[in-house]
């Protein structure tokens, strides 16, 4: 008879794998949407790149 903890660990690993898979899918879709937006609105994309660069320059480690 399997212990309850081992069943719980197995289900936890399964849900972690599922969560990572969903997160990877979300990040892929977000990157795709961002790339599409950048192609459609190049001026806004340029401004966003400049703003991000400024933020990174002023970031304190």
C-alpha positions as CSV (number, residue, x, y, z in Angstrom):
1,X,0.0,0.0,0.0
2,X,1.6,3.3,-1.1
3,X,2.1,6.0,1.5
4,X,-0.1,9.1,1.3
5,X,3.1,11.3,1.2
6,X,4.5,9.5,-1.9
7,X,1.1,9.9,-3.7
8,X,1.1,13.6,-2.7
9,X,4.7,14.1,-3.9
10,X,3.9,12.4,-7.3
11,X,0.8,14.6,-7.8
12,X,2.8,17.7,-6.7
13,X,5.5,16.9,-9.3
14,X,2.8,16.4,-11.9
15,X,1.2,19.7,-11.1
16,X,4.7,21.4,-11.1
17,X,5.4,20.0,-14.5
18,X,2.0,21.1,-15.7
19,X,2.5,24.6,-14.3
20,X,5.9,24.9,-16.0
21,X,4.4,23.7,-19.3
22,X,1.6,26.3,-19.1
23,X,4.1,29.0,-18.1
24,X,6.4,28.2,-21.0
25,X,3.3,28.3,-23.4
26,X,2.3,31.6,-21.9
27,X,5.8,33.1,-22.3
28,X,6.0,31.9,-25.9
29,X,2.7,33.4,-26.7
30,X,3.6,36.7,-25.0
31,X,6.9,36.9,-26.9
32,X,5.0,36.2,-30.2
33,X,2.5,38.9,-29.4
34,X,5.3,41.4,-28.5
35,X,7.1,40.6,-31.8
36,X,3.8,41.1,-33.7
37,X,3.2,44.4,-32.0
38,X,6.8,45.5,-32.7
39,X,6.3,44.8,-36.4
40,X,3.0,46.6,-36.5
41,X,4.0,49.6,-34.5
42,X,7.8,50.2,-35.1
43,X,7.8,53.7,-33.6
44,X,6.3,52.5,-30.3
45,X,8.7,49.5,-30.3
46,X,11.6,51.9,-30.7
47,X,10.4,54.1,-27.8
48,X,9.9,51.0,-25.7
49,X,13.5,49.8,-26.5
50,X,14.9,53.2,-25.6
51,X,12.9,53.4,-22.4
52,X,14.0,49.9,-21.4
53,X,17.6,50.8,-22.1
54,X,17.3,53.9,-19.9
55,X,15.8,51.8,-17.1
56,X,18.6,49.3,-17.4
57,X,21.3,52.0,-17.3
58,X,19.8,53.6,-14.2
59,X,19.2,50.3,-12.4
60,X,21.4,49.9,-9.3
61,X,22.7,46.4,-8.5
